Amino acid sequence: QVQLVESGGDLVQPGGSLRLSCAASGSWNRIMSMGWYRQAPGTQREMVAVIASGGGTAYADSVKSRFTISRDYAKNTVYLQMTSLQPEDTAVYYCQIVVRTYQRNDMTYWGKGTLVTVSS
């Protein structure tokens, strides 16, 4: 079993910045990827940014050049640095991890989410 603990969500004014953190704990053979998704009221959950085990990253077009995903391998923690936040970035942000088990299965786990509100 894998647990994810997110933190960093807050109320911020337009143009402001926030950093989200997500720490993973549990048992696995290998972390395949870690990432951030978000879901605004009345919408489907969407990918924001993902970082693969080798360090490769992918971003949603709407956040490119504003958000940066990074990972601390020693702490099994992924970060999302968000800058130039806009009201449309308001959502619950969820951490996701994909791990390869010792049985060679890939399993996906989700955090409980952290709320980011961008408003003046």
C-alpha positions, 0 to 999 in steps of 0.5 A, spaced: 500 500 500 502 507 498 500 513 502 500 520 499 500 526 503 499 533 499 500 540 502 501 547 500 494 549 497 491 556 499 488 562 497 492 566 493 491 573 489 491 573 481 499 573 479 501 570 485 505 563 487 504 557 490 508 551 491 504 544 492 508 538 495 506 531 495 510 525 500 509 518 498 510 512 503 509 505 503 512 499 499 514 498 492 519 496 487 520 502 483 516 509 482 514 509 475 512 516 475 509 522 480 504 527 477 499 532 479 492 533 476 486 538 478 479 538 478 475 544 478 467 544 480 463 541 474 469 539 470 473 532 469 480 531 472 485 533 468 493 532 468 497 538 470 504 536 470 507 529 470 515 527 472 517 520 470 522 516 473 528 518 468 526 525 469 522 527 463 516 531 464 510 533 461 505 539 462 498 541 460 498 547 455 495 551 459 500 551 465 506 551 460 511 556 462 508 558 469 508 551 473 514 547 474 514 540 477 520 537 480 522 531 485 526 529 491 528 522 489 531 521 496 524 524 500 519 520 495 516 527 494 514 531 488 513 538 488 509 543 483 511 550 483 506 555 480 507 562 478 502 567 475 496 564 478 490 565 475 482 564 477 482 559 472 487 555 476 482 554 481 481 547 483 482 541 487 489 539 486 491 531 486 497 528 487 498 521 483 503 516 483 505 510 479 509 504 482 511 498 480 510 492 485 515 487 487 510 482 483 511 487 477 505 490 477 504 497 475 499 500 480 496 507 481 495 511 487 491 518 488 492 523 494 486 526 497 487 533 494 489 540 496 485 546 494 488 552 490 483 558 490 485 564 486 481 570 487 482 577 489 
